[in-house]
Amino acid sequence: MNLITILIDSLNRHCIGPYGNRFVKTPNLDRFAQKAAVFDSHFVGSLPCMPARRELMSGRKEFFWRGWGPLEPFDKPIAIEAEKLGAATAIVTDHYHYWEYAAHGYLEHFNSVKMIRGHELNMYNTEPLDRIPAWAQAMIKWRSKQGEIYYNNVKDFKSEEDFFSPRTLCEASDWLEKNHTHKKFFLWTECFDIHEPFHVPEPYRSMYTDKLSDDFTVWPPYQDGYHGHTQNFWQNVSKDEIEFIRGQYYGKITMTDKWLGKLFGVMDKNNLWDNTAVIITADHGHELGEKQRFGKQPPHYDLHANIPLMIWIPGMTNQKRINAFTTAVDLYPTMLGLLGEKNPVAPHGRSLLPLINGVTDKHREAVVYGTYAAGATVTNKNYTYHSTWDPQSEINKYSAIMFRPSPEAVSGKFIPGVDCPVWKIPDRNQAPVPELLFDRKNDTLQEHDISRTDRKAVNEMRGILKKLMDDEGVPPEQYKRLGF
């Protein structure tokens, strides 16, 4: 069986048709979901971009051990494993972080790599800027030099076809047209869109809002609602500008969905639905002003942590809704299984194929997720619990690669299941956020923190968190910093 994995960055599940949104137009996602397995309780693992990708491509949980970084020498990259199973492999992406010094090792294992340059802060164009239009100045107001870099990269765009998701999906479609006759193939298609800057051309710019102004930013600063900021966005932004920003985000979704149709068209033309599995998911969502937050930083509310996952396997005829708790690392063994591995395993992942095939409706009782050097979030059918952490407590990064000299680093066999030494590198904690507890049955929007009034439930969820930490063999200092 062939496999196409489609990763759409920062895609909120509550903003697309398969999960009930009737405002944002997503006809191709809707069409796909009508016959796919749609997962309702799929959650992030490690955030943000590169930690999520390491989990997807290696099946190894990340945030308890390290943060943003490369694939490790002891990982088993999905592209290598797919090739062992007889697949011709390719990645088509505009995700420029793969080029960065601290995030290498992801592309090198594919047989074919097509990179679309210039998104966000990609080191691409450097021409002196004689004139900066008002819309870019509004972005630069909050993003400073970052805004200049992005504008320089896109200043010559003339039409929709110049933008990133159209180019990425056109390149993926072209690869598929030319390579679908391989005995087996694995195509990883990755759109950095819907990621900010939320910059889209017409007709998408005005598709979801009439609050249009070149004085409104398409790239608001990250805001978490807990920590102070030098320039507080919320003291300066209007309701109209918030509506504009959301409208641009929705426009990006619809633009990406349109060009996803081109890829589906190649599958239609060549009858690939008969022999090709397709996975569509996200690395995380992106909060758009809810709870006075922009971004995907701790604490990890469902708004950005409960992400879309849809899987098509040849032979499916009707949509299947799956409510079992699943998480990012589960996709690695699932992909291997779809490519023909009889007993796919992963360091922390569990194949989703038994759920899809109806062998069981059980998978995980709870899921744990988070950001390195912050807290941990644990979710089950009853509650979501966000732990706080001690910012003065010990924390270490564990990696075979040291990017900056650290005289305090020591080496040893610190990672369960990894029979080789790695560096244990002292690190710093992030600034803490409060402990939070939400009732999943009676407070689906997570608006009412009950951590102070229901300590019994807090203790129950902390017990589940500790068990999950025990099961995953997390570093011992993590227990102290999380208050155990």
N, C-alpha and C positions, 0 to 999 in steps of 0.2 A: 504494500500500500504506500502511496505517496503521502506527503504531509506538507501543508502550508501553514505556517504560524504567522499571524498578523498581530503585531503589537502596536497599539495606538496610545501614545504617551498622554497622560493627564486626562484621560477620558472618564467623565463622571457617568456612572450608570443611570442616575436619576435624570439625566439629560438626553436619553435616547429612547426610541420607541420600544425596543424589546423589554424595557423595564418600566413601561407605563407612561412615558412622556408623550404627550400628544401635541406639543407646541413646536418642538424642534424637529425639522424634517430629516428623517434618516431612512429613506425607502430601501436602500440596499441592506442595511443592517436589519431592518424589519423583515425583508425577504429571507435573509439568511436564518434569522431566528425562528421563522415559521416552521422550519424542518429540523432545527438543531436541538441539542441539549443545552438548556439555558440554566445557569447556576445562579441561585438567588442568595446564597450565603458564602460567596467567594471573597476572600480577604487578602490584603497585602501581606507580605512577610517582613522584609526589611526595606526601609525607605532611605533616601529618595531614589534617583535614577539608576546609578550604577549598582548599589546594593541590590535593588530589585532585579537587575539583569543578571547579576551573579547567581542569585537564587534560581532564576528561570533556566540559565544555561548550565548549571552544575547540580542543582537539587540540594544545595547546602545552605542552611540557615546562616545568616551573616551578622545581624546587628548585636548579638551578645559578644562576638569575638572581634569585630573590626567594622570600620565604616567604608566609605567610598574608596574603591581601589580596583586592582586588576583581578583577572582570574588567577588563582594560585597554581603553582606547579603540580600540586597534588590533586587538583580538581580534574574531573573527566568531562571536558567540554562537550556539549551536545552535538556540535558539528563533527567531532572526531568519532563519537559513538555512532552517529548516523551513517558516516562513511563506512565504518566497520560492518554495518548492516546492509551495505550495498547501495547506499543512496549517493547520488550526485548532489552536492550541497551548495547553497548560495545564500548570501545575505544582501538585501537591498535596503539602504537606510539613509536618513538624513540626520541621524543622531550623532552629532559631532563630538560628544564626550568620548566616544571610542578612540578618537585621535589623541586624547590627552595623555600626558606622561603618567599620570596616576591612575589611568583606567585602561591600560592596554591588555592584550591577550584575548580579546573577545572575537575579533575579526579574523585573526591569522589562521584559524583552523578551517575556515570555509574554503571550498574549491573556487568559488567565485565571490568577489566582493565588489559591490557598486555603492559608492558613497556620494550622496548629494551634498555639496558643500554650501556653507553660508548661513545656516540657521543660528539664531540667537547670538552667541559670542564666539562662533567659529572664527579662527584666525584666517581670514580670507582676503577681504579688500582693505587696503590701507591708504587709498588716495586721499590727499588733503581735501577737506570739504569746504567749498567756497560758499555754499548756501545750504542752510538746513531748514526745511519747510516746517510750518507750524505744528503739524501732527507729530513730527519727530522731536521737536522742541518740547512738546508736552510729555513725551516719553522720557527725554533726557532730564527733565525737571526732577523726576523721581529715581531715575536709574543712572544718571550722570554719564560717565564714560561708557558704560555698558550700552546705553541708548545710542551713542554715537557709533559704536562698533556695529550694532545691528543695522542702523540706517545705512551705513556705508556698504554693508553686504547686500542690501535690497534696493538701493536707490535707483538702479537701472531696470527694475521690474516694469514690464509694460502690460502684461495681461495675466489672467488667472493661471495660465500654463507655466508661468515663471515661478509660482509659489511652490512651497516645499512638498506638501502632501500630493498635489498633482504630479510633480516631477518624480517623486518616490514611487507612487503607484503606477505611473507610466513605465518606469524602468523595470519594476517588478513584473508588469504585464508583458513587457518585451522579453524578459528572461524566460518567463513561463512559455510564451509562444515558441521560442527557439529551443527550449530544453525539455518540454513535456514528454518527449518520446524516449527519454532515458528509461532504463528498466525500472528504476526507482529514483525519486528525487525528494529533497527536503529544501523548501524555500522559506527562509525567515524574512518576512517583509515588515519593516519597522518604520512607522511615521512618528517623527518627533512631535509634529502637530498631534494633539491639540495644544501642546505646550505653548506657554507665553514666549514672546510677545503675541498678544491677541490681535495680530495685524492681518486683515483680510481685504481683498478687493471687492468691488461691487460684482454681482448683486448681493453678496453676503453681508457687506458692511451695513446695509440698511434693511436687511431681511427681517430682523427681529427687534428693531428699535427705530423710533423716529427722533430719538435724542442724539443727534449727530452734531459734533463740534470738533474742529481741529485742536481745540484747547483741552480736550479730554485725552487722557493717556490710554494707550493700549498695553501698557506694561506696569501695573501697580506694584509697589514694593510688597514683599512678604510682610504680613502682620499676623501676630499670633494671639493678640488680645491679652497677653499676660506681662510682656516685657516692654519697657519704655523704648522709644525710638527718637533719634535726633530730630527727624522731621515726621511728625505723626500724620499719616495719610488721612486718618479719620477726622482730624481737626480742620481739614481743608477740602475734603471731597463732598460733592453734592449728590443727591439722590439720582439726578439725571446722569451724572458721570458713572455712578455704579451701574445704572441700567445700560448705559453705553458699553461698558466693559463686558457685562454679561452678554449683551447682544453680539459683541465681536467673538466671544468664546463660542456662542451657539453657531455663529456663522462659520467658524472653523470646523465645527462638527459636520455641518451640512456640506461644506466644500470637500472635506475628507471622504464623507460618505459617497458623494457623487463620483469621485475618482476610484473609490473602491469598486464601483460598478464596472469600471473598465477591466479590472482584474477578474471579476466574476464573469464578464463577457468572454474572456479568453477560456475560462473553464466551461462555459456554456458551449462555445464553438467547438471545442475539442473533446466534449463529453467527459471532462475530468471529474465531474461529481461522482462518476461511477467507480473511480479508483483512487480518489484523493481525499484524505481527511483534512479538515480546516479548523484551526483554533483561532478565535478572536478574543483578545483580552487587553488589559492595560497594566502598566506598572504601578499606577496609583491614580487617584483623582486629583482635583484641585478645587479648594474652597474659593468661592467668589463673593466674599463679603458677608456670608452667613457668620454669625457670632463675632462680627467685626474681625474677620480673618481672611487673608488671602494666602494661598499656598497649601502645603501638605506637611507642616511641621507638627511636633507634639503639642498637645495631646491629640491622638489620632481618632477623631470622630468618624462615624460611618460615612459622612459626606465625602471623604476622600479615601477611606480605608476599605469600605465595602465596594469592590470593583466589579466590572462586568467580566463575565467569562461565558463564551458560547462555543460549543464543539459540534462539528458535523462529522459523522462517520458514514461512509457509503452504505446505503441500504436504509437509512432513516427516512421515514415518511411524514411524521408529525412531530411538532415541538414537544419536548419533554422537559418539564421543570424539575430541577433537583435542588432540594433545600438543605442537604447535608453541608456541614461546615467544611470548607476546603481553603487552601492557601497556596501562595505562589510556588513553593517548592514542589507541590504535587504535580505541576505541569511537566517537570523533567522526566520522571518515570512514565508519565502518560504519553509523552512524545515518543519515548523509546518503545513503548508497547505498540503504538500505532505504526511505527516503522518496522516492527517485526520481532522485537526482543520478547522472548517467551516469558521470562520472569524479571521484568525491569525493577531495579532497585535504585535508591538514592540515599545519600547520607541522612536526609531528614524528610524526604518527600514520599508520598504514597500515591500509587497510580489511581486515576479516576475512572479507569475503564470498568471495574466492577460496578461502580455506580451507574455508568452510562448503559452498560449491558444488562442491568437489572438483576445482577447476581446478589446485590445487597443494597440496602438503603442506609447503611451505617458507614461512617468514615472517621470523623473526629468528633469528640464530645465538646471540644473547645479549641480555639486557635489563639496563638500568641504572636504579636507583631510589634515593631517599634523602629526607632532610630538609634543608631550607635551613640553612646555617651549620654543618652537620655533615659527615659523610663521604659517600661514594658506595658503593653495593653493586652488584656486577655478577654475574650468574648466567648460566651456560651449562649444557650437558648434563653437564659433568664436575664443576664446582666452583661454589661461591658464595664470593665474596671481598668482605669489608668493609674499606674503606680507613679508616685513621685520618687525622688532619689536624693541622696546626700551629695551635694556638689563638692564636698571636701574629701569624700572617700576615694579609695584607690580605684583606678580603672586602667586597664592595659589593652593595647591593640596587639592582636596575634596575626602575624603574617610571615611568609617566607621572604618577603621583600621589604627592605627598609628604604624609604624614599628620602628621608632626612636623617643625618647622623644623630644617633642618640647614645651618649656614653653610658646611660643607665640601662640600656637594653641587655637582655640575657637571652640565650638560646636554650631550647629544650623541647621535649615532646609534650606539648601542652594541650593539643587538640585531640579529643577522643576519636579513635579510628584513623588517625593520621600517623603513620609510623615513620616519621622523619622530623627532625628538629625545625622549629620556626622561631622567629623573634618574638619575645615578649617585651613590648615597648610601652613604658609609662606614658599616660596620656592625660588629657583634661576633660572633665565633665562639662556638659552644657549647663546653662542656667536652668534651674528646676521650674517645673509647673506644678500646680497643686494635685493632690490625690483626688480622683473623681470616680463616681459610680453612677451608672444609669440603668434604669429598669427597661429592658428591651421589650417587654410585653405592653407596658402602659405608657412608655415615653419613647416612641419610635424616633422622634426628632432629637433626642438627647438634649433636652432643654433644662432638665431638673436634676441637679447633682444631689444624690441622697447618701453620699459617703459619710456624712456626719450623723445622720439619723438612723442609718441601718448598718450598724457595725457588724452585725451577724453576717449580712451578705458580703460585706467587705472581707471579713475573715474567710468566708467560703471561697471567694474569688482569689484571695491571696493563696489559699491552699492549692487551688487549681494551678495558679501561676507557678508556685514552687514545684509542683509535680511535673509540669511541663519543662521547667528548667532542669530538674533532675533527669528527666528522660533524654534531654538533649545534651546533657553533660556540659553545662555552661561553666565558664571560669569561676573559681570559688569566690573571687572578690565581688562578683555580681550579686551574690546573696546579701552581703553586708551593705552595699550601696543602695539596694532596693529595700532595705529595712528588715531583712530576715535575721 
